Amino acid sequence: MTVNRRLVLATVAVSLLILTAGCTMLFGGISDETLDEDQEYDDLKALETDAAIEVEEGSILSGSEYRAVYDLNDTDELSLYQSTFYTEVALDIRAVRYWYPNGTELTGSEIHVDQGRTSTEVQVPDGNGTIAWTGEGDRRSFTLEAFVHGSYTITLPEGHRTTNFLFGSANPGGYEREIVDDQEVLTWDHLDSTIGLQFYQDRNLPIFAGVVLVLVTVGGAGLLYYRRQVQQLEEQRKEMGLDVELEDDDDDRKGPPPGL
């Protein structure tokens, strides 16, 4: 009995360890190596805006990524999450950097970053500093919460646009748009709601227009060919003395049966 009891207790202990390890793997945070990855943010820090974000061009296999720099404006805690249709999930971040107001830099592992199931909690030592991180996005869209209220500048990949209403959009409205070195730059004076962008490669529009033109041409040619075939069939019926309109046949069928 004692042996069995010890075996049961050992099994329970191992199960708890496995369960705890599994939870740690799923919701146990971001590794120091990931937080401390190398990344360049000086170009975004130089912009005169409270939040500067640049979306990098992605590929079919890897999607895209973005770099973001925020002036915290007396904010020492951030709750980073991504909204979905059903719930909120923690935002995956890497290459985290923090700068004190005097410019002293800390890496991500030197500040408090704790990733849970629904959010990634970040605490910084001075709420008037600056924080930056890199995240992942979709290939043709970008969605992110406005974690810090204030002015925002978002730069799209080179050659990408949001202006065509069929393929692009930028929300919320009230932004200014300009093209700098073939990159679309969107600027909001004040933003406190979710950012949602849909963008496309500008060079693909002529290709799409060409495809549409080919489809219309082929469809028009097919329609003309069909009408020509119908006309030829009608002419053959007339030559054979079978010039009977289909509408008349339909009217005759609606009448009473023969003999009534």
Secondary structure, DSSP 8 states (H G I E B T S, - for coil): -HHHHHHHHHHHHHHHHHHHHHHHHHHS---HHHHT-----HHHHTSSSSEEEEE---BTTTBEEEEEEEE-SS--EEEEEEE-SS-EEE---EEEEEE-TT--EEEGGGSEEEE-SS-EEEE-S-TTSEEEEEEEE-SSEEEE---S-EEEEEE--TTEES--TTT-EEESS--EEEEETTEEEEEEEEE-S-EEEE-EETTHHHHHHHHHHHHHHHHHHHHHHHHHHHHHHHHHHHHTT----HHHHHHHHTS--TT-
